[in-house]
């Protein structure tokens, strides 16, 4: 999949080894790098359902975004990069058609 980032600062915080460790710590940083490699290697979003990380759609005020688990309550939050996002006939997200995503943040949204 093609991956873009919401900002250049977020890209740096997620892709540069020293910055990842400084920003997220060694454990979360290692998992974050692994999730980004998995996302990049996946041909589409549906592939992520078969991999560790519990890729799932979010709801309520985060409707339209997705997340994969990192460590503890932390998640990598992203959205389909296509505008509008690919949809199935019933209006849900077409996971098979999503081939590009935009990383929005790394956070604990459970607080």
N, CA, C and O atoms as a DFTB+ gen file, in Angstrom:
444 C
 N C O
     1  1       0.835      -1.180       0.000
     2  2       0.000       0.000       0.000
     3  2       0.877       1.240       0.000
     4  3       2.000       1.236       0.504
     5  1       0.343       2.278      -0.568
     6  2       1.013       3.565      -0.533
     7  2       0.682       4.230       0.805
     8  3      -0.475       4.241       1.225
     9  1       1.698       4.782       1.469
    10  2       1.501       5.419       2.765
    11  2       1.960       6.873       2.694
    12  3       3.080       7.167       2.273
    13  1       1.070       7.778       3.115
    14  2       1.431       9.178       3.284
    15  2       1.171       9.542       4.742
    16  3       0.569       8.770       5.488
    17  1       1.625      10.709       5.135
    18  2       1.485      11.148       6.522
    19  2       0.799      12.500       6.571
    20  3       0.928      13.309       5.652
    21  1       0.070      12.736       7.649
    22  2      -0.666      13.989       7.848
    23  2       0.268      15.195       7.846
    24  3      -0.108      16.277       7.397
    25  1       1.495      15.004       8.351
    26  2       2.452      16.114       8.407
    27  2       3.873      15.579       8.269
    28  3       4.123      14.388       8.450
    29  1       4.788      16.470       7.949
    30  2       6.191      16.059       7.837
    31  2       6.756      15.695       9.212
    32  3       7.619      14.822       9.311
    33  1       6.282      16.350      10.265
    34  2       6.729      16.011      11.623
    35  2       6.295      14.588      11.989
    36  3       7.075      13.830      12.566
    37  1       5.071      14.231      11.658
    38  2       4.582      12.876      11.935
    39  2       5.384      11.854      11.132
    40  3       5.727      10.791      11.650
    41  1       5.683      12.168       9.873
    42  2       6.504      11.269       9.047
    43  2       7.849      11.024       9.727
    44  3       8.305       9.885       9.830
    45  1       8.464      12.083      10.178
    46  2       9.760      11.975      10.847
    47  2       9.637      11.145      12.127
    48  3      10.491      10.301      12.397
    49  1       8.588      11.375      12.914
    50  2       8.374      10.647      14.167
    51  2       8.089       9.160      13.949
    52  3       8.225       8.360      14.875
    53  1       7.701       8.795      12.746
    54  2       7.343       7.401      12.452
    55  2       8.346       6.678      11.557
    56  3       8.250       5.461      11.395
    57  1       9.302       7.392      10.977
    58  2      10.173       6.740      10.002
    59  2      11.664       6.849      10.296
    60  3      12.449       6.069       9.757
    61  1      12.066       7.778      11.120
    62  2      13.498       7.928      11.420
    63  2      13.812       7.221      12.733
    64  3      13.263       7.568      13.778
    65  1      14.701       6.225      12.675
    66  2      14.964       5.347      13.813
    67  2      15.227       6.090      15.126
    68  3      14.599       5.779      16.138
    69  1      16.118       7.038      15.131
    70  2      16.449       7.748      16.368
    71  2      15.241       8.521      16.901
    72  3      14.999       8.557      18.107
    73  1      14.502       9.128      16.003
    74  2      13.339       9.922      16.402
    75  2      12.222       9.006      16.904
    76  3      11.535       9.341      17.869
    77  1      12.038       7.860      16.258
    78  2      11.014       6.899      16.703
    79  2      11.281       6.498      18.143
    80  3      10.381       6.543      18.982
    81  1      12.509       6.110      18.432
    82  2      12.852       5.663      19.780
    83  2      12.701       6.790      20.790
    84  3      12.199       6.570      21.892
    85  1      13.126       7.990      20.428
    86  2      13.016       9.130      21.330
    87  2      11.554       9.505      21.585
    88  3      11.179       9.818      22.715
    89  1      10.746       9.475      20.550
    90  2       9.346       9.891      20.647
    91  2       8.449       8.833      21.281
    92  3       7.593       9.152      22.106
    93  1       8.650       7.571      20.893
    94  2       7.724       6.510      21.292
    95  2       8.312       5.481      22.255
    96  3       7.581       4.645      22.787
    97  1       9.618       5.535      22.483
    98  2      10.270       4.537      23.326
    99  2      10.653       3.318      22.504
   100  3      10.120       3.123      21.412
   101  1      11.569       2.492      23.007
   102  2      12.061       1.360      22.209
   103  2      10.998       0.303      21.890
   104  3      10.960      -0.202      20.768
   105  1      10.143      -0.037      22.847
   106  2       9.144      -1.090      22.619
   107  2       8.097      -0.650      21.590
   108  3       7.880      -1.331      20.588
   109  1       7.456       0.483      21.842
   110  2       6.420       0.969      20.919
   111  2       7.039       1.313      19.562
   112  3       6.431       1.076      18.518
   113  1       8.241       1.867      19.584
   114  2       8.926       2.214      18.338
   115  2       9.154       0.995      17.459
   116  3       8.959       1.056      16.245
   117  1       9.566      -0.109      18.065
   118  2       9.800      -1.349      17.313
   119  2       8.492      -1.871      16.703
   120  3       8.461      -2.289      15.546
   121  1       7.427      -1.839      17.487
   122  2       6.120      -2.307      16.987
   123  2       5.606      -1.368      15.900
   124  3       5.059      -1.826      14.897
   125  1       5.773      -0.068      16.085
   126  2       5.344       0.925      15.091
   127  2       6.038       0.675      13.755
   128  3       5.388       0.681      12.709
   129  1       7.340       0.457      13.782
   130  2       8.075       0.174      12.544
   131  2       7.544      -1.096      11.878
   132  3       7.395      -1.145      10.657
   133  1       7.256      -2.128      12.686
   134  2       6.733      -3.383      12.147
   135  2       5.374      -3.167      11.483
   136  3       5.125      -3.686      10.394
   137  1       4.488      -2.397      12.140
   138  2       3.155      -2.144      11.562
   139  2       3.268      -1.370      10.247
   140  3       2.547      -1.666       9.295
   141  1       4.152      -0.397      10.186
   142  2       4.318       0.376       8.946
   143  2       4.860      -0.505       7.823
   144  3       4.454      -0.352       6.671
   145  1       5.767      -1.419       8.141
   146  2       6.281      -2.361       7.134
   147  2       5.153      -3.257       6.651
   148  3       5.037      -3.511       5.452
   149  1       4.312      -3.743       7.574
   150  2       3.180      -4.589       7.191
   151  2       2.214      -3.831       6.292
   152  3       1.759      -4.361       5.279
   153  1       1.901      -2.598       6.659
   154  2       0.982      -1.794       5.851
   155  2       1.555      -1.533       4.463
   156  3       0.840      -1.632       3.466
   157  1       2.827      -1.203       4.395
   158  2       3.450      -0.915       3.106
   159  2       3.492      -2.159       2.221
   160  3       3.320      -2.059       1.006
   161  1       3.717      -3.319       2.814
   162  2       3.821      -4.557       2.044
   163  2       2.457      -5.103       1.614
   164  3       2.376      -5.889       0.670
   165  1       1.401      -4.700       2.288
   166  2       0.060      -5.202       1.971
   167  2      -0.422      -4.636       0.642
   168  3      -0.285      -3.437       0.402
   169  1      -0.984      -5.477      -0.231
   170  2      -1.509      -4.969      -1.496
   171  2      -2.768      -4.112      -1.311
   172  3      -3.067      -3.236      -2.122
   173  1      -3.494      -4.390      -0.222
   174  2      -4.699      -3.621       0.093
   175  2      -4.997      -3.760       1.584
   176  3      -4.354      -4.545       2.280
   177  1      -5.955      -3.011       2.058
   178  2      -6.275      -2.994       3.478
   179  2      -6.830      -4.328       3.974
   180  3      -6.627      -4.680       5.136
   181  1      -7.517      -5.067       3.125
   182  2      -8.094      -6.355       3.524
   183  2      -7.011      -7.309       4.021
   184  3      -7.272      -8.124       4.906
   185  1      -5.821      -7.224       3.477
   186  2      -4.711      -8.069       3.902
   187  2      -4.406      -7.863       5.376
   188  3      -3.999      -8.806       6.055
   189  1      -4.591      -6.668       5.881
   190  2      -4.269      -6.362       7.273
   191  2      -5.158      -7.116       8.258
   192  3      -4.774      -7.304       9.413
   193  1      -6.335      -7.549       7.821
   194  2      -7.215      -8.314       8.704
   195  2      -6.601      -9.661       9.073
   196  3      -6.941     -10.239      10.105
   197  1      -5.691     -10.162       8.227
   198  2      -5.088     -11.469       8.457
   199  2      -3.789     -11.388       9.254
   200  3      -3.218     -12.421       9.605
   201  1      -3.318     -10.188       9.543
   202  2      -2.042     -10.011      10.228
   203  2      -2.268      -9.586      11.678
   204  3      -3.336      -9.078      12.019
   205  1      -1.257      -9.796      12.536
   206  2      -1.369      -9.313      13.916
   207  2      -1.554      -7.806      13.934
   208  3      -1.130      -7.114      13.008
   209  1      -2.176      -7.303      14.968
   210  2      -2.342      -5.858      15.114
   211  2      -3.784      -5.416      15.195
   212  3      -4.061      -4.246      15.458
   213  1      -4.724      -6.350      14.967
   214  2      -6.143      -6.034      15.109
   215  2      -6.550      -4.778      14.338
   216  3      -7.045      -3.821      14.933
   217  1      -6.348      -4.775      13.045
   218  2      -6.742      -3.657      12.200
   219  2      -8.267      -3.547      12.230
   220  3      -8.974      -4.511      11.935
   221  1      -8.761      -2.368      12.589
   222  2     -10.210      -2.213      12.733
   223  2     -10.651      -0.779      12.445
   224  3      -9.886       0.175      12.580
   225  1     -11.920      -0.671      12.043
   226  2     -12.514       0.642      11.815
   227  2     -12.921       1.242      13.157
   228  3     -13.310       0.526      14.080
   229  1     -12.825       2.557      13.250
   230  2     -13.237       3.251      14.460
   231  2     -14.632       3.825      14.258
   232  3     -15.121       3.920      13.132
   233  1     -15.258       4.201      15.349
   234  2     -16.635       4.683      15.269
   235  2     -16.779       6.002      16.019
   236  3     -15.797       6.587      16.475
   237  1     -17.996       6.445      16.133
   238  2     -18.357       7.665      16.833
   239  2     -17.642       8.875      16.219
   240  3     -17.743       9.092      15.012
   241  1     -16.927       9.660      17.020
   242  2     -16.273      10.859      16.494
   243  2     -15.041      10.532      15.658
   244  3     -14.443      11.431      15.067
   245  1     -14.657       9.274      15.600
   246  2     -13.522       8.838      14.769
   247  2     -13.978       8.032      13.552
   248  3     -13.171       7.355      12.915
   249  1     -15.261       8.105      13.235
   250  2     -15.785       7.392      12.076
   251  2     -15.025       7.812      10.822
   252  3     -14.755       8.995      10.617
   253  1     -14.686       6.838       9.991
   254  2     -13.935       7.108       8.777
   255  2     -12.446       6.856       8.937
   256  3     -11.690       6.918       7.967
   257  1     -12.026       6.569      10.170
   258  2     -10.624       6.252      10.418
   259  2     -10.494       4.806      10.867
   260  3     -11.473       4.162      11.245
   261  1      -9.259       4.308      10.817
   262  2      -8.963       2.940      11.227
   263  2      -7.780       2.962      12.177
   264  3      -7.096       3.976      12.314
   265  1      -7.545       1.825      12.836
   266  2      -6.423       1.738      13.759
   267  2      -5.838       0.336      13.745
   268  3      -6.526      -0.644      13.459
   269  1      -4.547       0.265      14.061
   270  2      -3.890      -1.002      14.366
   271  2      -3.250      -0.835      15.734
   272  3      -2.778       0.247      16.084
   273  1      -3.237      -1.912      16.502
   274  2      -2.692      -1.886      17.854
   275  2      -1.177      -1.790      17.834
   276  3      -0.509      -2.361      16.971
   277  1      -0.656      -1.062      18.796
   278  2       0.779      -1.006      19.021
   279  2       1.026      -1.719      20.354
   280  3       0.885      -2.940      20.429
   281  1       1.386      -0.986      21.397
   282  2       1.536      -1.617      22.707
   283  2       0.541      -0.984      23.673
   284  3       0.222       0.199      23.565
   285  1       0.057      -1.785      24.615
   286  2      -0.916      -1.284      25.577
   287  2      -2.090      -0.654      24.866
   288  3      -2.629      -1.236      23.924
   289  1      -2.496       0.526      25.300
   290  2      -3.657       1.171      24.680
   291  2      -3.306       2.015      23.449
   292  3      -4.189       2.653      22.876
   293  1      -2.046       2.031      23.038
   294  2      -1.639       2.896      21.922
   295  2      -1.977       2.279      20.574
   296  3      -1.861       1.070      20.377
   297  1      -2.398       3.140      19.649
   298  2      -2.802       2.719      18.315
   299  2      -2.185       3.632      17.261
   300  3      -1.920       4.808      17.510
   301  1      -1.964       3.064      16.081
   302  2      -1.587       3.822      14.898
   303  2      -2.894       4.122      14.174
   304  3      -3.576       3.204      13.719
   305  1      -3.243       5.392      14.065
   306  2      -4.523       5.818      13.491
   307  2      -4.281       6.287      12.054
   308  3      -3.344       7.041      11.791
   309  1      -5.130       5.837      11.132
   310  2      -4.985       6.220       9.730
   311  2      -6.341       6.256       9.047
   312  3      -7.353       5.852       9.621
   313  1      -6.347       6.747       7.810
   314  2      -7.577       6.810       7.011
   315  2      -7.245       6.445       5.578
   316  3      -6.093       6.566       5.160
   317  1      -8.238       5.998       4.818
   318  2      -7.996       5.770       3.390
   319  2      -7.607       7.095       2.737
   320  3      -8.201       8.131       3.034
   321  1      -6.625       7.066       1.862
   322  2      -6.167       8.302       1.206
   323  2      -7.079       8.703       0.054
   324  3      -7.088       9.866      -0.350
   325  1      -7.842       7.758      -0.477
   326  2      -8.730       8.068      -1.592
   327  2      -9.888       8.946      -1.125
   328  3     -10.434       8.744      -0.041
   329  1     -10.254       9.916      -1.950
   330  2     -11.397      10.784      -1.656
   331  2     -12.424      10.652      -2.756
   332  3     -12.103      10.998      -3.893
   333  1     -13.598      10.194      -2.519
   334  2     -14.062       9.604      -1.268
   335  2     -13.499       8.188      -1.103
   336  3     -13.073       7.569      -2.079
   337  1     -13.500       7.680       0.133
   338  2     -13.003       6.323       0.356
   339  2     -13.837       5.305      -0.425
   340  3     -15.046       5.486      -0.575
   341  1     -13.208       4.243      -0.921
   342  2     -13.952       3.211      -1.648
   343  2     -15.040       2.595      -0.751
   344  3     -14.799       2.292       0.417
   345  1     -16.215       2.421      -1.311
   346  2     -17.333       1.899      -0.526
   347  2     -17.930       0.661      -1.185
   348  3     -17.882       0.499      -2.404
   349  1     -18.489      -0.200      -0.355
   350  2     -19.220      -1.364      -0.845
   351  2     -20.630      -0.928      -1.215
   352  3     -21.009       0.218      -0.975
   353  1     -21.403      -1.826      -1.792
   354  2     -22.775      -1.485      -2.191
   355  2     -23.629      -1.069      -1.002
   356  3     -24.526      -0.238      -1.145
   357  1     -23.356      -1.644       0.179
   358  2     -24.152      -1.286       1.365
   359  2     -23.628      -0.039       2.079
   360  3     -24.153       0.334       3.128
   361  1     -22.594       0.613       1.523
   362  2     -22.096       1.858       2.072
   363  2     -20.912       1.725       3.022
   364  3     -20.351       2.730       3.459
   365  1     -20.532       0.503       3.340
   366  2     -19.377       0.294       4.213
   367  2     -18.067       0.485       3.458
   368  3     -18.062       0.597       2.232
   369  1     -16.978       0.522       4.177
   370  2     -15.667       0.670       3.572
   371  2     -15.293      -0.592       2.802
   372  3     -15.408      -1.697       3.332
   373  1     -14.853      -0.439       1.571
   374  2     -14.415      -1.572       0.746
   375  2     -12.932      -1.808       1.007
   376  3     -12.077      -1.216       0.348
   377  1     -12.634      -2.670       1.965
   378  2     -11.266      -2.939       2.390
   379  2     -10.404      -3.448       1.235
   380  3      -9.206      -3.167       1.193
   381  1     -10.992      -4.186       0.304
   382  2     -10.229      -4.715      -0.834
   383  2      -9.773      -3.607      -1.784
   384  3      -8.765      -3.764      -2.473
   385  1     -10.489      -2.512      -1.830
   386  2     -10.187      -1.433      -2.772
   387  2      -9.263      -0.359      -2.193
   388  3      -8.788       0.504      -2.931
   389  1      -9.006      -0.402      -0.899
   390  2      -8.130       0.606      -0.278
   391  2      -6.677       0.204      -0.516
   392  3      -6.203      -0.797       0.021
   393  1      -5.979       0.995      -1.325
   394  2      -4.576       0.704      -1.655
   395  2      -3.642       1.847      -1.258
   396  3      -2.442       1.797      -1.530
   397  1      -4.194       2.870      -0.618
   398  2      -3.389       4.003      -0.152
   399  2      -4.008       4.526       1.139
   400  3      -5.226       4.659       1.253
   401  1      -3.138       4.821       2.114
   402  2      -3.618       5.335       3.398
   403  2      -2.828       6.571       3.805
   404  3      -1.725       6.817       3.318
   405  1      -3.428       7.347       4.719
   406  2      -2.779       8.525       5.289
   407  2      -2.697       8.309       6.797
   408  3      -3.720       8.149       7.463
   409  1      -1.475       8.306       7.331
   410  2      -1.267       8.148       8.768
   411  2      -1.623       9.472       9.440
   412  3      -1.141      10.532       9.042
   413  1      -2.480       9.394      10.472
   414  2      -2.953      10.594      11.141
   415  2      -2.277      10.850      12.489
   416  3      -1.974      11.993      12.829
   417  1      -2.042       9.773      13.260
   418  2      -1.448       9.955      14.583
   419  2      -1.117       8.619      15.230
   420  3      -1.561       7.561      14.785
   421  1      -0.329       8.698      16.288
   422  2      -0.060       7.574      17.172
   423  2      -0.514       8.040      18.538
   424  3       0.022       9.009      19.074
   425  1      -1.505       7.356      19.111
   426  2      -2.021       7.827      20.397
   427  2      -2.821       6.770      21.129
   428  3      -3.180       5.728      20.582
   429  1      -3.085       7.081      22.386
   430  2      -3.998       6.297      23.217
   431  2      -5.335       7.026      23.164
   432  3      -5.534       8.011      23.874
   433  1      -6.247       6.550      22.331
   434  2      -7.527       7.234      22.207
   435  2      -8.549       6.719      23.215
   436  3      -9.715       7.111      23.161
   437  1      -8.139       5.856      24.124
   438  2      -9.057       5.311      25.135
   439  2      -9.155       6.201      26.366
   440  3     -10.021       5.990      27.216
   441  1      -8.277       7.194      26.471
   442  2      -8.298       8.065      27.666
   443  2      -9.458       9.021      27.632
   444  3      -9.627       9.820      28.553
